[in-house]
Amino acid sequence: MSDLLIAKIPLMKLTQLFGRKQQEAIANPRVLVCSLDSAFKESLEADSNIYARHYRRVDSVCFSSIRDLLKAIESDYDIIHLFSSMHPGGLIFDDSGTTLLGTKLIAMLMPSFSGLRMKIAGIIT
């Protein structure tokens, strides 16, 4: 009887079990490549140029404050690539000393994303 039960269970292919799930393609995504520190100017420019090769709508900005960053994020970007100094505890900070917990930033972004379509790069200092 157990042989019959096993025979009725459909077998999954390994690629279905461990493979990537298909994500819906975004037509003409909007990209924000940004920084909270002018020390990342070269990296910001280099990565902006790379995104510009593949996407038409790329904004590159060096924000002076976390408040300005958060305001820009409200503009419905599909990809956000952030360069920021970060304390070992996960605190992102700007030149004025204002801090934001990295996980809080990610949580703030998640409602505006239908999938994992962002990249946040942090440099621990």
ZAMARTI-514486 format. One record per residue: residue number from 1; x, y, z of N, C-alpha, C in turn; residue in one letter. Coordinates in steps of 0.2 Angstrom, whole numbers. Layout:
ZAMARTI-514486
R  rovo   n.px   n.py   n.pz  ca.px  ca.py  ca.pz   c.px   c.py   c.pz  zagu
R   NUM      X      Y      Z      X      Y      Z      X      Y      Z     A
...
This chain:
ZAMARTI-514486
R  rovo   n.px   n.py   n.pz  ca.px  ca.py  ca.pz   c.px   c.py   c.pz  zagu
R     1      4     -6      0      0      0      0      4      6      0     M
R     2     10      6      4     14     12      4     17     13     -3     S
R     3     19      8     -7     21      9    -14     16     12    -18     D
R     4     10     11    -17      5     14    -21      4     22    -20     L
R     5      5     23    -13      5     30    -11     11     34    -14     L
R     6     16     31    -14     22     35    -16     22     36    -24     I
R     7     19     31    -27     18     32    -35     14     37    -37     A
R     8      9     39    -32      4     44    -34      7     51    -32     K
R     9     12     52    -29     15     59    -27     19     61    -33     I
R    10     18     66    -36     22     69    -42     29     71    -40     P
R    11     34     69    -43     41     71    -42     42     77    -45     L
R    12     46     82    -41     48     88    -44     55     87    -47     M
R    13     56     91    -52     63     91    -54     67     95    -49     K
R    14     73     94    -49     78     97    -44     78    105    -46     L
R    15     78    106    -53     78    113    -55     72    117    -52     T
R    16     66    114    -52     60    117    -49     61    118    -41     Q
R    17     64    113    -38     65    114    -31     70    119    -29     L
R    18     76    119    -32     81    123    -30     83    129    -35     F
R    19     79    129    -41     80    134    -46     77    141    -44     G
R    20     79    146    -48     76    153    -47     69    153    -49     R
R    21     65    156    -45     58    157    -47     58    163    -52     K
R    22     54    162    -57     53    167    -62     50    173    -59     Q
R    23     53    179    -61     50    185    -59     47    189    -65     Q
R    24     42    193    -63     39    197    -69     44    202    -71     E
R    25     45    203    -77     50    208    -80     46    215    -79     A
R    26     51    220    -78     48    226    -77     50    230    -83     I
R    27     45    233    -87     46    237    -93     49    243    -91     A
R    28     55    245    -94     58    252    -93     59    254    -85     N
R    29     62    250    -82     63    251    -74     66    258    -73     P
R    30     65    261    -67     68    267    -65     73    265    -60     R
R    31     79    268    -61     85    266    -57     87    272    -53     V
R    32     89    272    -47     92    277    -43     99    274    -40     L
R    33    104    277    -42    111    276    -40    113    282    -35     V
R    34    114    280    -29    115    286    -25    120    285    -19     C
R    35    121    290    -16    126    290    -10    124    295     -5     S
R    36    127    294      1    126    299      6    133    302      8     L
R    37    138    301      4    145    303      5    148    304     -1     D
R    38    151    310     -2    155    312     -8    161    308     -9     S
R    39    163    304     -4    169    299     -4    168    294     -9     A
R    40    161    293    -11    160    287    -15    158    290    -22     F
R    41    161    296    -24    159    299    -30    161    295    -36     K
R    42    167    292    -36    170    288    -42    166    282    -43     E
R    43    164    278    -37    160    272    -37    153    274    -40     S
R    44    150    279    -38    144    282    -40    143    283    -47     L
R    45    148    286    -50    149    288    -57    150    281    -61     E
R    46    154    277    -59    155    271    -62    149    266    -63     A
R    47    146    265    -57    140    261    -57    134    264    -61     D
R    48    134    271    -60    128    274    -64    129    273    -72     S
R    49    136    273    -74    137    272    -81    135    265    -83     N
R    50    137    260    -78    135    253    -80    127    252    -80     I
R    51    124    255    -76    116    255    -76    114    258    -82     Y
R    52    117    264    -84    115    267    -90    115    263    -97     A
R    53    120    259    -97    121    254   -103    115    250   -104     R
R    54    111    248    -98    106    243    -98     99    246    -97     H
R    55     99    252    -94     92    255    -92     92    262    -95     Y
R    56     86    264    -97     86    271   -100     85    276    -94     R
R    57     81    275    -89     80    279    -84     84    278    -77     R
R    58     90    281    -77     95    281    -72     96    288    -69     V
R    59     95    288    -63     96    295    -59    102    293    -54     D
R    60    107    298    -54    113    297    -50    113    303    -46     S
R    61    113    302    -39    113    308    -35    117    306    -28     V
R    62    121    312    -26    124    311    -20    120    316    -15     C
R    63    117    312    -11    112    316     -6    116    319      0     F
R    64    114    324      2    118    328      8    115    325     15     S
R    65    109    322     15    106    320     21    102    313     20     S
R    66    100    310     25     96    304     25     89    306     23     I
R    67     87    312     26     80    315     24     79    315     17     R
R    68     84    318     13     84    319      6     84    312      2     D
R    69     87    307      5     87    301      2     80    298      3     L
R    70     77    298      9     71    295     10     65    299      6     L
R    71     66    305      5     61    309      0     62    306     -7     K
R    72     68    305     -9     69    303    -16     66    296    -17     A
R    73     67    292    -12     65    285    -12     57    284    -13     I
R    74     54    289    -11     46    289    -12     44    290    -19     E
R    75     49    291    -24     48    292    -31     47    286    -35     S
R    76     45    281    -32     44    274    -36     50    272    -40     D
R    77     55    271    -37     61    268    -41     60    260    -41     Y
R    78     62    257    -46     62    250    -46     69    247    -44     D
R    79     74    250    -44     81    248    -42     84    254    -38     I
R    80     86    252    -32     90    257    -28     97    254    -27     I
R    81    102    258    -28    109    256    -27    112    261    -23     H
R    82    113    260    -17    115    265    -12    122    264     -9     L
R    83    127    269    -10    133    269     -7    133    273      0     F
R    84    135    270      5    134    273     11    139    270     16     S
R    85    142    275     20    146    272     26    141    269     31     S
R    86    144    264     35    139    260     39    143    258     45     M
R    87    140    260     51    143    257     57    143    250     58     H
R    88    147    246     61    146    239     61    139    236     64     P
R    89    136    240     68    129    238     70    124    239     65     G
R    90    126    241     59    121    242     54    118    249     53     G
R    91    121    254     56    118    261     56    121    264     50     L
R    92    117    267     45    119    271     40    119    278     43     I
R    93    124    282     41    124    289     43    126    294     38     F
R    94    124    300     39    126    305     34    131    310     37     D
R    95    133    315     33    138    320     36    136    324     42     D
R    96    129    325     43    127    328     49    126    324     55     S
R    97    128    317     54    127    313     60    121    309     61     G
R    98    116    311     57    109    308     57    110    300     55     T
R    99    107    296     59    108    289     57    101    285     56     T
R   100    102    280     52     96    276     51     98    269     51     L
R   101     94    264     54     96    257     54     95    254     47     L
R   102    100    251     44    100    248     38     93    244     37     G
R   103     92    240     42     86    235     41     79    239     41     T
R   104     79    245     44     74    249     44     73    252     37     K
R   105     78    254     34     78    257     27     75    251     22     L
R   106     78    245     23     75    240     19     68    239     20     I
R   107     66    239     26     58    238     28     54    243     25     A
R   108     57    249     25     53    255     22     53    254     14     M
R   109     58    251     11     58    250      4     53    244      2     L
R   110     52    239      6     49    233      4     42    234      1     M
R   111     38    239      4     31    239      2     31    242     -5     P
R   112     36    246     -7     36    249    -14     39    244    -19     S
R   113     41    238    -17     44    233    -22     40    227    -22     F
R   114     38    225    -28     34    218    -28     39    212    -28     S
R   115     45    213    -28     50    208    -27     57    210    -25     G
R   116     62    206    -25     68    209    -23     72    212    -29     L
R   117     70    218    -30     73    222    -35     78    227    -33     R
R   118     81    227    -28     85    232    -26     92    229    -24     M
R   119     97    234    -24    104    232    -22    106    238    -17     K
R   120    108    236    -11    110    241     -7    117    239     -5     I
R   121    122    243     -7    129    241     -5    131    246      1     A
R   122    134    243      6    136    247     11    143    246     13     G
R   123    147    251     14    154    250     16    155    251     24     I
R   124    157    246     27    158    246     34    164    250     36     I
R   125    163    255     40    169    259     42    170    259     50     T
